[in-house]
């Protein structure tokens, strides 16, 4: 099933001409909620990332239940009370790199990606700053951005309002290689 989803995701980028697709099935997504009471953080090492070098299109799919916390109690509350991961199992980003990047040349490039971030059943237009590092056939995508919980209708009970930040810091790191058909 997972291979089929990845293949379909990659095929959505194929154009009528030449297209070089890069993919990572183990992208790292990390977030931090920093408040005066406590810091809450979690990491996910299963994010799927696809870039079409010909068009600059980018897609990211993050499974919500794959976030791991220091405490199983926090993980349970995150999935059941805040993200409702049974109802909204994934967060996705579909966008395009705004800058022209020559994917055939090694280097480090500051980029922005504009697109739609969908989380908790809500879709928002966003522009995310990042860095592309190209070395041979390997592309690393690094991004740091903030997400406001209210923008995605994620409600924090009044009892925990001082424990959880209104704005969450997200950092992302993915090392992609050329996609090879199975």
N, C-alpha and C positions, 0 to 999 in steps of 0.2 A: 504494500500500500504506500509506504513512504517513498519508495523508488518511483512509483507511478506519479505521485504528487510532484516530486522533483522534476521528473521528465516533462510533465505538463507545464510546470512553471518555466522551465528552460525553453520549451518550444514556443511559449507566448512571445519570446523575444525574436524569433527567427524572422528575418525579412526576406524579400525576394532576392536580394543580392547577398554579398558576402557579409557574414556576421560572426564576430568572435564573442562567444559567451564565456563568462567566467563565473565560477560557482564555489560556494563554501557551505557545507552542511553543519559546520561546528562554529559558527560565529558566536562571539562572546558579547552578551548584553549584561550590563551591570547597572544597578540604580542605588541611589543613596537618598534617604529622607533624613535630613539633618534638622533637629529641633532642639529647643532648650532642655527638654526632658531626656530624650534619647536619640541615638542614631539608629536607623533601620536600613539595612542593606541586603541585597540579594543578587545572585549571579545566575546566569543562564548560559550554558555552553552548547546549545543546540539550535541556534538561530540559523535559518536558511537565507543565504544572500545570493542574488544573481545580478550581474552587470552585463549589459550588451555594449561592448566597446564601440560598435559601429554607430549606435544611436545615443549612448549615454544614459539609457534607461536603467533604473535601479529598482529592484524589488527585494523586500526583506519580510520574512515571516517568522514571528516569535511565538513559540508555544508558552502560554502563561503558566501552566502547571510545572514547567521545567525550571522555574526560578527556585533556587535553593537558598534557604535562610540559615542563620546560626541556630535558630530555635524552631522546632517543629510547630510550636504554638503560633508563632508569627506567620509561618508558612500557611497554616490552616486558616488563620484569619484573613490573610492576603487573598487566598483563593476563594473562600466562602463569602466573606463579608464585603470586601472591597472590589476585587476584580471579577467576582462571580464567574470563575473560569469554566464552570460547567456550561453556562449560558453563552459565554464569550471566550472560547478556548484559545484564540489567537489574537495577536496584534500584528498589523501589517503596515508597511510603507510601500507606496508605489510612486516613483518620481523620476526626475531626470536631472542629470548633472548639468548645471548652468554654464560652466566654463568648457571651452574646447580643450580636450586632453588628447594627446597623441599616445595611445596605449602601446605603441611599438617602441617608445623611447623610455629608457630608465630615468627615474627622477622622482622627486617629491613635489606634489602639486596641491595647493590650497584650493578647495572647491566648495561650492554650495549645491545642495540638492533641494529642488522644489517639488513638492508633490502632496500626496494625501496620506496622513497618518490616521489609521483606524485603530481604536482601542476602546474596549468596554462598550462596543456597539455604536460609538460616535466617531465620525470622520471629520478631521480638521485639515485645512490647508496649512502647510508648514514649509519653512525653509530651514534646512539643517546645515550648519557649517561642518566641514570635515577636511581630512587630508587623504589623498591617494598617494601611495608609495608603489612605484612600479619597478620591479627588478626581474628581468627576464620574463618568464611565463607566470610570475607570481604578482598579484595585485593585493595590497593591503589597504583596507578602508578603515579609517579611524574617525569617529564622530563623538562630540560631546554637546549635549543640549539639555534643555529643561522642559518639563511637562507640568502644566498646571492641572491638578486633579479636577477642579471645577469645570475645566474645558471639556473633559471627557465624562462628566456626570458621575465621578467617583466620589461617593459620600463618606465622610468620616464621622462616626458617632460623636456626639458632644463630649462623652466621657474620655475620648482619645484625641480630641482636637489639638491638645498641646503636645502630644506624642508624635504626631505625624505632620510633616511639613506640607504647606499648601502647594509648593512647587518642588518637584522631584528632579534631582540631577541624574541624567542618564549618560552613560558612556558605552561606546560600541566599538568592537574591534573584530575585523574579519579578514582572513587571509584566503584569497581566492586563486584558483588555478583554472586553466581552460577546461570547459565542460567537455566530457567525452561521452558519447552516446553509449548506453549499456549494451 
